[in-house]
Amino acid sequence: MANLQLTIGDGVGQIVLGRAEALNALSRAFCDEIDAAVAAFEASPEVRVILISSALKHFCAGADIREMSAMTHKDAVAEAFVGCVKTLADARKPVVVAVNGLAAGGGCELVEMCDIVIAGESARFCHPEITLAAMPGAGGTQRLARVVGKHVAMDLLLTGRAMNAQEALAAGLVSRVVPDAELASTALALARQIAAFSSPVACRIKESVRSTQTGLAEGLLAERERFHRCFLEDDFREGLQAFMDKRPPAFRHR
């Protein structure tokens, strides 16, 4: 896989994101690579825990805006487009993620799909979709609110501002914060610790905790439909174009 480094050792399947030319922006092809890696690790008897990290300065810049700008509403609906990965959220095995630098938009949604979040001190988390006249489509309004609560979620989603690692820890979005230099070793040690326990029990614990997220499936479907409506709106097209032109958007509907 051209944009991923995949390794297996001590029961841990590591997925290292490395789409260097686009700060790990989540193009459809890149998402397919990540989904295939997750599926392979899910099926492997050698893997008991999945660990996701980035080889770049930042974790993930979010959805690929240039690719998204060429999509129509019909395209988005036909392929159930969400601007992020799809299989990760349904993984049976525990998923640990190590976040450095920026996790924005779809990148933040990817983090929200994981089970344990280890953040380096440089980590920042944001949902800037509203600045493009867009909204999350892969669970950002659903998982985020369930983790940090309504008021913090609304603050992030309606302003697009970023939370630093310590603020994210206080809000419950992050499990632990460590110095950047210790991020990789801490996340791997944690993944190995979990992998050393009984895998069936770990998977049942994860399944049991997930069952507390009542109404999530219905919320995700409703969110995706609302996200797809953006593709019908002039402000969304203006937001995408302004982003690519590196200028402030001129929204019509204020």
Backbone bond lengths (Angstrom), bond angles and torsions (degrees), N, CA, C in turn:
res aa  C-N    CA-C-N  psi(-1)  N-CA   C-N-CA  omega(-1)  CA-C   N-CA-C  phi
1 M - - - 1.465 - - 1.523 109.18 -
2 A 1.310 116.20 121.22 1.461 121.81 -168.36 1.521 113.75 -62.45
3 N 1.328 117.96 -33.95 1.459 121.11 -172.87 1.525 113.91 -106.61
4 L 1.322 117.05 9.41 1.458 121.60 -177.70 1.521 110.95 -130.74
5 Q 1.335 115.15 148.57 1.460 121.48 167.55 1.529 106.71 -111.11
6 L 1.320 116.94 123.36 1.456 121.74 -177.32 1.520 109.86 -118.86
7 T 1.327 116.12 128.97 1.460 121.06 176.50 1.520 109.41 -141.00
8 I 1.329 115.71 155.39 1.461 122.14 176.05 1.525 108.30 -130.61
9 G 1.330 115.76 131.15 1.457 120.17 177.21 1.507 111.00 -168.22
10 D 1.338 116.61 138.18 1.466 122.07 178.91 1.525 112.39 56.33
11 G 1.324 116.63 34.05 1.459 120.88 178.06 1.509 114.99 81.78
12 V 1.336 117.27 2.26 1.466 121.66 -177.27 1.531 110.13 -109.71
13 G 1.309 116.66 125.27 1.454 121.93 172.98 1.512 108.68 -97.78
14 Q 1.333 116.68 115.77 1.463 120.83 -176.35 1.524 111.26 -99.22
15 I 1.322 115.25 132.56 1.464 122.86 174.20 1.521 106.82 -117.76
16 V 1.324 116.83 112.33 1.461 121.39 -179.42 1.525 107.90 -108.10
17 L 1.328 116.26 116.76 1.459 121.92 -178.55 1.529 109.90 -75.16
18 G 1.344 116.76 134.15 1.456 118.85 -177.26 1.514 114.20 -150.43
19 R 1.341 116.17 45.43 1.476 118.91 174.68 1.530 107.60 -84.42
20 A 1.317 114.99 80.35 1.460 121.58 -166.08 1.515 114.31 -64.64
21 E 1.325 117.16 -33.72 1.467 118.69 -174.91 1.525 113.00 -73.47
22 A 1.335 117.51 -8.66 1.466 119.94 -175.57 1.521 112.95 -137.95
23 L 1.349 118.04 24.30 1.468 121.98 179.51 1.533 111.61 50.53
24 N 1.341 114.84 40.08 1.469 121.32 179.36 1.525 113.17 62.77
25 A 1.336 117.46 26.14 1.468 119.92 175.65 1.527 109.32 -56.93
26 L 1.326 115.62 140.02 1.462 121.78 -170.00 1.521 112.01 -88.53
27 S 1.315 116.69 76.88 1.456 120.70 170.78 1.522 108.31 -67.29
28 R 1.311 116.74 164.97 1.455 119.74 179.04 1.527 111.19 -62.45
29 A 1.328 116.95 -40.04 1.463 120.15 179.86 1.531 111.10 -65.77
30 F 1.320 116.54 -40.35 1.466 120.44 178.93 1.523 110.27 -65.85
31 C 1.324 116.99 -42.45 1.470 120.36 176.66 1.529 110.84 -60.25
32 D 1.335 116.26 -39.58 1.468 119.75 178.05 1.532 110.65 -62.31
33 E 1.336 117.00 -39.32 1.465 120.76 177.53 1.526 110.73 -61.38
34 I 1.335 115.78 -47.57 1.463 119.99 -178.82 1.523 110.32 -64.10
35 D 1.334 117.08 -44.57 1.461 120.88 179.12 1.528 111.44 -59.88
36 A 1.335 116.46 -40.99 1.465 120.13 179.64 1.524 110.77 -65.78
37 A 1.337 116.85 -38.62 1.465 120.60 178.65 1.527 110.64 -65.37
38 V 1.326 116.57 -43.54 1.466 120.51 178.07 1.525 110.20 -61.41
39 A 1.328 116.90 -44.99 1.462 120.83 -179.91 1.532 111.39 -61.82
40 A 1.338 116.23 -40.27 1.465 120.14 179.28 1.525 111.17 -65.06
41 F 1.324 117.29 -41.76 1.463 120.84 179.08 1.523 111.02 -70.42
42 E 1.313 117.10 -34.22 1.461 119.96 175.93 1.530 110.85 -61.97
43 A 1.327 115.96 -36.32 1.465 121.01 -176.69 1.527 112.93 -84.48
44 S 1.318 117.73 -14.96 1.463 121.20 -174.82 1.523 111.55 -82.49
45 P 1.339 117.91 126.16 1.467 120.07 175.77 1.523 112.74 -69.50
46 E 1.337 117.23 -14.66 1.465 121.02 178.56 1.530 112.39 -78.74
47 V 1.323 116.98 -17.77 1.463 121.24 -174.63 1.526 110.17 -104.67
48 R 1.315 116.02 124.55 1.466 121.08 177.26 1.527 111.87 -113.59
49 V 1.328 116.62 -19.99 1.469 122.94 178.06 1.528 107.84 -140.72
50 I 1.321 116.45 141.55 1.463 121.89 176.77 1.525 108.67 -106.03
51 L 1.327 116.41 133.12 1.464 122.44 179.79 1.523 108.63 -121.76
52 I 1.334 116.25 125.92 1.469 121.88 -179.17 1.519 109.00 -115.89
53 S 1.323 116.54 135.90 1.465 121.61 178.08 1.520 108.85 -152.24
54 S 1.314 116.12 179.45 1.465 121.71 -179.89 1.515 110.53 -121.44
55 A 1.329 115.54 142.73 1.466 120.87 175.36 1.524 111.28 -89.54
56 L 1.329 117.52 -2.32 1.464 122.29 -173.77 1.528 111.26 -103.41
57 K 1.313 115.77 177.49 1.467 121.79 179.07 1.515 110.98 -65.03
58 H 1.331 116.54 -30.93 1.466 121.96 179.28 1.524 109.72 -118.75
59 F 1.324 115.57 157.20 1.462 120.03 -179.34 1.524 111.11 -73.34
60 C 1.334 116.80 -56.40 1.469 119.58 -178.47 1.524 109.71 -166.68
61 A 1.344 115.93 129.71 1.460 121.50 -178.20 1.519 113.50 -82.72
62 G 1.335 118.15 -1.54 1.456 120.94 178.02 1.515 112.29 102.28
63 A 1.324 116.06 -161.41 1.462 121.31 -178.71 1.527 110.52 -63.18
64 D 1.319 115.71 154.13 1.461 121.44 178.21 1.531 108.65 -78.98
65 I 1.326 116.17 103.16 1.468 121.17 -172.63 1.528 112.06 -64.82
66 R 1.310 117.62 -41.18 1.472 120.00 -179.84 1.521 111.13 -61.95
67 E 1.301 116.91 -42.51 1.459 120.14 177.75 1.525 110.77 -65.67
68 M 1.325 116.60 -42.85 1.455 120.82 -178.02 1.528 111.71 -65.41
69 S 1.337 117.02 -32.37 1.462 120.44 -177.47 1.528 112.37 -64.62
70 A 1.336 116.92 -21.99 1.463 120.71 -179.50 1.525 112.57 -89.55
71 M 1.322 117.27 -3.37 1.460 120.81 -176.77 1.522 111.79 -88.17
72 T 1.319 116.16 146.05 1.457 122.41 173.40 1.522 109.68 -98.88
73 H 1.320 115.76 169.16 1.456 120.32 174.91 1.523 110.12 -59.15
74 K 1.321 116.50 -40.95 1.464 121.12 179.23 1.525 110.68 -61.50
75 D 1.333 116.97 -42.26 1.463 120.82 177.68 1.525 110.82 -60.32
76 A 1.332 115.28 -47.83 1.465 120.25 -176.39 1.521 111.57 -61.40
77 V 1.328 116.37 -43.65 1.464 120.49 -179.39 1.526 110.76 -68.21
78 A 1.337 116.52 -42.90 1.465 120.97 -175.31 1.522 112.22 -61.31
79 E 1.316 116.94 -36.98 1.465 118.97 -178.21 1.526 113.00 -104.53
80 A 1.338 116.56 11.54 1.471 120.81 -179.16 1.525 109.94 51.35
81 F 1.332 116.17 46.19 1.461 122.71 -175.28 1.520 110.85 -65.62
82 V 1.349 116.11 134.80 1.462 120.30 178.36 1.523 112.57 -131.02
83 G 1.328 117.64 -4.91 1.455 120.21 179.51 1.512 114.27 73.91
84 C 1.319 116.51 24.67 1.467 120.70 -178.16 1.524 108.50 -161.28
85 V 1.321 115.84 179.41 1.461 121.38 177.46 1.527 109.69 -71.92
86 K 1.344 115.58 164.65 1.461 119.23 -176.28 1.529 113.67 -123.14
87 T 1.330 118.42 -35.79 1.474 119.14 -173.83 1.521 112.99 -80.33
88 L 1.327 117.35 -23.10 1.462 120.79 -174.95 1.522 112.17 -58.35
89 A 1.320 116.37 -41.74 1.464 120.25 -176.61 1.525 112.29 -64.42
90 D 1.334 117.31 -20.93 1.463 120.97 -178.43 1.523 112.89 -101.83
91 A 1.332 117.37 7.46 1.465 120.09 -179.10 1.527 110.52 -60.73
92 R 1.318 116.44 135.34 1.464 121.33 177.03 1.515 111.40 -77.47
93 K 1.344 115.28 -37.25 1.459 120.92 -174.75 1.527 110.13 -79.51
94 P 1.334 117.91 151.95 1.468 120.41 177.98 1.523 111.00 -59.97
95 V 1.330 115.43 141.42 1.462 121.91 -179.66 1.527 108.90 -122.88
96 V 1.328 115.61 121.43 1.463 122.72 175.71 1.526 107.35 -105.66
97 V 1.324 117.22 139.32 1.464 120.45 177.35 1.525 109.02 -126.54
98 A 1.331 115.74 137.15 1.464 122.68 176.53 1.518 107.65 -109.29
99 V 1.333 116.87 119.01 1.467 121.53 -172.38 1.520 110.77 -112.64
100 N 1.303 115.80 123.10 1.463 122.23 173.23 1.521 108.52 -122.14
101 G 1.316 117.22 147.33 1.455 120.11 178.45 1.515 111.99 62.40
102 L 1.328 116.09 -144.74 1.466 122.09 -171.45 1.521 112.50 -86.56
103 A 1.325 115.46 133.40 1.464 123.15 167.96 1.522 105.78 -121.80
104 A 1.331 116.44 99.85 1.465 121.29 -170.31 1.524 111.18 -115.93
105 G 1.335 115.75 142.78 1.462 120.60 172.86 1.510 112.50 54.27
106 G 1.342 115.97 -118.77 1.455 120.72 178.52 1.512 112.41 -59.22
107 G 1.339 117.24 -29.53 1.465 120.41 176.04 1.506 111.68 -66.46
108 C 1.336 116.33 -36.75 1.466 120.57 176.72 1.532 109.70 -70.95
109 E 1.319 116.86 -36.70 1.461 120.10 176.69 1.526 110.93 -64.11
110 L 1.337 116.94 -38.10 1.462 120.30 175.91 1.526 109.89 -59.25
111 V 1.331 116.31 -44.93 1.463 120.75 178.01 1.531 110.36 -60.64
112 E 1.316 116.59 -42.75 1.466 121.24 -177.69 1.524 112.44 -64.87
113 M 1.341 117.40 -20.88 1.463 121.52 177.37 1.525 112.30 -78.06
114 C 1.333 117.43 -16.21 1.462 121.73 -175.08 1.533 110.94 -84.28
115 D 1.320 116.13 170.54 1.465 121.44 -173.78 1.521 113.35 -97.27
116 I 1.322 117.55 -39.57 1.459 122.51 178.54 1.518 107.78 -130.25
117 V 1.337 117.09 129.90 1.460 122.39 -176.02 1.524 109.26 -115.38
118 I 1.327 116.42 113.77 1.457 122.38 174.56 1.521 107.04 -102.38
119 A 1.307 116.94 121.97 1.464 121.23 -176.13 1.516 110.72 -112.01
120 G 1.322 115.78 135.78 1.448 119.98 168.58 1.519 109.12 -76.07
121 E 1.316 117.02 161.97 1.464 120.11 -178.49 1.524 112.70 -61.73
122 S 1.335 117.74 -21.52 1.467 121.27 179.43 1.519 113.09 -82.72
123 A 1.319 117.48 -6.98 1.464 120.67 -172.22 1.527 111.95 -66.19
124 R 1.325 114.66 141.01 1.464 122.19 174.21 1.523 108.00 -137.96
125 F 1.327 115.45 141.65 1.458 121.19 -175.02 1.528 109.22 -124.92
126 C 1.328 116.80 130.52 1.468 118.13 -179.48 1.517 111.49 -154.03
127 H 1.332 114.12 157.80 1.460 123.61 173.01 1.532 107.40 -123.11
128 P 1.345 117.76 85.42 1.469 120.93 -175.77 1.521 113.92 -87.05
129 E 1.341 117.54 13.10 1.462 119.86 -174.69 1.529 112.92 -54.51
130 I 1.328 117.37 -37.48 1.464 119.61 -176.27 1.526 111.59 -62.41
131 T 1.324 118.12 -26.25 1.472 120.86 179.14 1.521 111.41 -70.44
132 L 1.332 116.86 -12.52 1.472 122.13 175.07 1.526 111.63 -108.32
133 A 1.329 116.89 12.41 1.470 122.12 -173.84 1.531 110.18 60.17
134 A 1.320 115.08 38.47 1.467 121.66 178.24 1.521 109.03 -126.09
135 M 1.320 115.89 -177.24 1.459 122.16 176.51 1.514 108.27 -147.42
136 P 1.320 118.55 163.81 1.457 119.88 176.66 1.523 111.44 -61.54
137 G 1.340 115.40 149.75 1.457 119.91 178.85 1.515 113.77 -128.39
138 A 1.348 116.88 -5.67 1.467 120.57 -176.08 1.518 111.98 -117.57
139 G 1.333 116.42 27.91 1.460 119.71 174.89 1.510 115.41 110.84
140 G 1.334 117.55 1.46 1.459 120.20 -177.21 1.518 114.57 -59.06
141 T 1.323 117.72 -37.15 1.467 119.11 178.45 1.529 111.86 -80.50
142 Q 1.318 116.95 -17.14 1.457 121.38 -174.22 1.531 113.13 -98.25
143 R 1.319 116.67 -56.60 1.466 119.21 -178.90 1.527 111.45 -70.40
144 L 1.335 117.20 -40.34 1.464 120.01 -178.93 1.526 110.93 -59.60
145 A 1.319 117.34 -48.49 1.468 120.93 -178.50 1.522 111.50 -62.92
146 R 1.327 116.88 -34.91 1.460 119.98 179.21 1.526 111.79 -69.58
147 V 1.327 117.07 -27.41 1.460 121.12 -178.07 1.526 111.87 -87.58
148 V 1.335 117.26 -49.26 1.475 120.07 -171.75 1.523 113.04 -102.25
149 G 1.330 117.71 -7.76 1.458 120.20 -178.56 1.519 112.31 92.80
150 K 1.320 115.32 162.36 1.464 121.67 -173.89 1.519 112.73 -60.09
151 H 1.323 118.46 -48.09 1.456 120.31 -169.40 1.524 112.59 -70.71
152 V 1.316 117.44 -40.91 1.465 119.47 176.81 1.520 109.86 -68.13
153 A 1.337 117.16 -41.03 1.465 120.32 178.73 1.521 111.02 -60.61
154 M 1.327 117.02 -44.58 1.465 120.42 179.18 1.528 111.21 -62.59
155 D 1.314 116.62 -40.58 1.466 121.24 178.34 1.527 110.01 -57.92
156 L 1.327 116.93 -47.53 1.461 120.70 -178.92 1.526 112.16 -69.20
157 L 1.323 116.78 -46.23 1.460 121.29 -173.68 1.524 113.27 -71.92
158 L 1.334 117.25 -32.57 1.467 120.43 -176.46 1.523 113.44 -92.49
159 T 1.327 117.79 -8.30 1.470 120.10 177.00 1.522 112.86 -116.57
160 G 1.341 116.89 -24.74 1.455 120.74 -176.63 1.515 113.98 78.02
161 R 1.337 117.29 6.05 1.466 119.69 -176.38 1.521 110.92 -70.34
162 A 1.333 115.74 161.36 1.461 121.65 -179.52 1.524 111.29 -102.36
163 M 1.324 115.90 143.03 1.458 122.36 171.26 1.520 108.45 -97.76
164 N 1.328 116.84 136.77 1.458 118.73 173.68 1.530 109.15 -79.72
165 A 1.314 116.10 176.61 1.457 120.49 -173.37 1.525 112.43 -62.15
166 Q 1.323 117.14 -42.11 1.466 120.00 -178.34 1.521 111.32 -68.19
167 E 1.325 117.15 -39.26 1.466 120.10 177.43 1.523 110.03 -65.79
168 A 1.335 116.59 -40.23 1.460 120.51 178.40 1.529 111.28 -64.68
169 L 1.343 116.46 -35.62 1.466 120.60 176.67 1.522 110.33 -64.66
170 A 1.335 116.30 -45.20 1.468 120.54 -179.81 1.526 111.55 -64.24
171 A 1.336 116.59 -32.76 1.469 121.03 -178.49 1.520 112.37 -80.86
172 G 1.321 117.43 -15.66 1.463 120.50 179.62 1.512 114.50 96.82
173 L 1.330 117.75 4.11 1.467 120.45 178.90 1.526 111.02 -77.32
174 V 1.325 116.42 -24.48 1.455 122.92 -176.36 1.525 109.42 -118.11
175 S 1.341 116.76 143.48 1.460 121.46 179.32 1.521 112.41 -84.21
176 R 1.343 115.94 -43.07 1.462 121.51 -178.59 1.531 108.86 -149.43
177 V 1.336 115.87 151.76 1.469 122.02 173.40 1.524 108.10 -119.73
178 V 1.322 115.26 131.81 1.467 120.43 -179.74 1.524 108.78 -134.45
179 P 1.330 118.65 160.53 1.468 120.03 174.06 1.520 110.59 -56.98
180 D 1.328 116.97 145.10 1.465 120.65 -178.22 1.522 111.70 -53.16
181 A 1.314 116.75 -38.54 1.462 120.73 -177.61 1.524 112.45 -65.27
182 E 1.339 116.95 -20.00 1.461 121.24 -178.71 1.525 112.89 -105.20
183 L 1.338 116.75 1.56 1.465 120.50 -173.62 1.524 111.75 -60.82
184 A 1.313 117.31 -53.13 1.466 121.06 -175.42 1.522 111.13 -62.57
185 S 1.320 117.64 -45.40 1.468 120.70 -177.25 1.524 111.52 -68.62
186 T 1.340 116.98 -38.13 1.466 120.26 179.87 1.523 110.89 -66.30
187 A 1.335 116.42 -46.21 1.465 120.20 -179.05 1.523 111.09 -64.05
188 L 1.325 117.04 -40.95 1.466 119.90 179.58 1.517 111.08 -67.46
189 A 1.326 117.49 -41.66 1.460 120.26 178.36 1.524 111.23 -61.74
190 L 1.321 116.81 -40.40 1.465 120.93 178.06 1.520 110.73 -64.71
191 A 1.335 116.61 -45.78 1.464 120.38 179.70 1.526 110.44 -61.17
192 R 1.327 116.92 -41.58 1.468 120.62 178.22 1.523 111.56 -65.25
193 Q 1.329 116.96 -37.12 1.471 120.51 177.80 1.520 110.69 -60.79
194 I 1.337 116.28 -46.52 1.468 120.23 -179.98 1.522 110.43 -66.07
195 A 1.345 116.22 -39.58 1.464 120.78 -178.90 1.522 112.33 -64.94
196 A 1.329 116.97 -22.15 1.465 120.72 -179.95 1.522 112.86 -78.61
197 F 1.325 116.85 -13.51 1.461 120.75 177.86 1.534 109.93 -85.39
198 S 1.298 116.03 178.61 1.468 121.23 178.36 1.528 109.72 -67.45
199 S 1.316 116.73 118.35 1.461 120.85 -177.73 1.532 113.03 -63.51
200 P 1.343 119.52 -44.13 1.472 117.97 177.99 1.525 112.75 -58.62
201 V 1.337 116.68 -38.26 1.460 119.57 179.58 1.528 110.60 -68.38
202 A 1.336 117.03 -43.82 1.464 120.13 178.52 1.518 111.24 -58.65
203 C 1.328 116.23 -41.72 1.472 120.06 179.62 1.524 111.20 -66.83
204 R 1.349 116.79 -37.05 1.467 119.56 178.80 1.524 111.03 -69.44
205 I 1.333 117.09 -37.68 1.468 119.95 175.77 1.525 109.82 -60.07
206 K 1.339 116.37 -46.50 1.466 119.86 178.94 1.531 110.80 -59.97
207 E 1.331 116.60 -45.00 1.459 120.92 179.87 1.525 110.84 -61.44
208 S 1.313 116.47 -39.46 1.458 120.85 -178.52 1.526 111.30 -67.73
209 V 1.347 116.71 -43.52 1.466 120.18 177.80 1.527 110.53 -63.89
210 R 1.323 116.82 -41.59 1.469 120.25 179.97 1.522 111.55 -62.49
211 S 1.317 117.09 -29.26 1.464 119.63 -178.77 1.523 112.20 -68.41
212 T 1.341 116.97 -13.43 1.474 119.67 176.69 1.529 111.57 -77.56
213 Q 1.326 117.15 -13.51 1.468 120.96 -177.22 1.519 110.17 -84.15
214 T 1.300 116.37 67.68 1.462 121.10 -174.97 1.526 111.15 -66.53
215 G 1.324 114.71 140.25 1.460 120.74 177.27 1.513 114.92 77.69
216 L 1.337 117.65 3.35 1.465 119.83 -176.04 1.523 111.84 -64.66
217 A 1.320 117.65 -45.19 1.466 120.45 -177.25 1.527 111.32 -59.26
218 E 1.322 116.12 -44.48 1.464 119.73 179.53 1.528 110.97 -66.52
219 G 1.339 115.98 -39.01 1.457 120.04 178.86 1.515 112.54 -64.46
220 L 1.323 116.83 -37.69 1.460 120.77 179.48 1.528 111.42 -65.54
221 L 1.318 116.66 -40.74 1.466 120.07 178.32 1.523 111.28 -64.34
222 A 1.328 116.55 -43.75 1.462 120.64 179.58 1.521 111.03 -65.29
223 E 1.341 116.91 -40.79 1.459 120.75 178.11 1.523 110.98 -61.24
224 R 1.325 116.80 -44.67 1.467 120.45 -178.44 1.523 111.20 -61.47
225 E 1.338 116.80 -40.61 1.469 119.89 178.77 1.528 110.84 -64.45
226 R 1.323 117.23 -40.41 1.466 120.74 178.30 1.523 111.18 -67.46
227 F 1.341 116.71 -37.67 1.460 120.76 176.09 1.523 110.72 -61.90
228 H 1.320 117.48 -42.74 1.463 120.87 -179.14 1.524 111.98 -62.87
229 R 1.327 117.98 -29.46 1.471 119.73 178.06 1.523 111.60 -60.85
230 C 1.336 117.14 -27.42 1.469 120.14 179.67 1.515 111.32 -56.96
231 F 1.334 117.23 -32.83 1.459 121.13 -176.83 1.528 112.75 -68.48
232 L 1.318 117.06 -9.84 1.465 121.89 177.56 1.527 112.58 -95.01
233 E 1.331 117.37 -4.91 1.466 120.50 -168.57 1.527 113.35 -107.85
234 D 1.331 114.88 140.69 1.467 121.15 -179.47 1.528 111.92 -63.02
235 D 1.331 117.37 -38.79 1.464 119.86 -177.76 1.530 111.28 -62.64
236 F 1.322 116.62 -34.94 1.461 120.76 178.23 1.528 110.01 -64.32
237 R 1.329 116.37 -46.04 1.467 120.08 179.24 1.529 110.58 -62.53
238 E 1.322 116.25 -39.68 1.460 120.58 178.00 1.527 110.61 -65.90
239 G 1.320 116.87 -39.93 1.453 120.37 179.72 1.522 112.22 -63.15
240 L 1.331 116.66 -43.16 1.456 120.81 178.55 1.526 111.34 -65.16
241 Q 1.339 115.63 -43.85 1.464 119.29 -178.95 1.525 111.22 -65.67
242 A 1.324 116.34 -41.46 1.461 120.33 178.79 1.521 111.17 -62.50
243 F 1.336 116.28 -38.59 1.462 119.91 177.64 1.518 110.57 -61.49
244 M 1.325 116.50 -45.00 1.461 120.30 -179.14 1.529 111.81 -69.74
245 D 1.345 116.27 -31.49 1.469 120.86 178.17 1.524 112.60 -82.08
246 K 1.336 116.08 -8.59 1.468 122.68 -178.27 1.533 111.29 58.69
247 R 1.341 114.94 50.28 1.467 122.19 178.63 1.520 108.90 -138.61
248 P 1.333 118.51 161.67 1.461 120.59 176.19 1.528 110.33 -66.19
249 P 1.326 118.50 140.66 1.462 120.25 178.05 1.527 111.65 -74.57
250 A 1.316 116.07 151.48 1.461 121.68 175.36 1.525 108.03 -112.56
251 F 1.342 115.70 81.87 1.452 120.14 -177.99 1.520 111.31 -71.50
252 R 1.335 116.98 141.10 1.470 121.97 -179.76 1.521 111.73 -86.66
253 H 1.323 116.10 -34.06 1.468 120.44 -172.23 1.530 109.27 -102.79
254 R 1.313 115.64 94.21 1.465 120.23 -178.59 1.515 110.15 -119.37
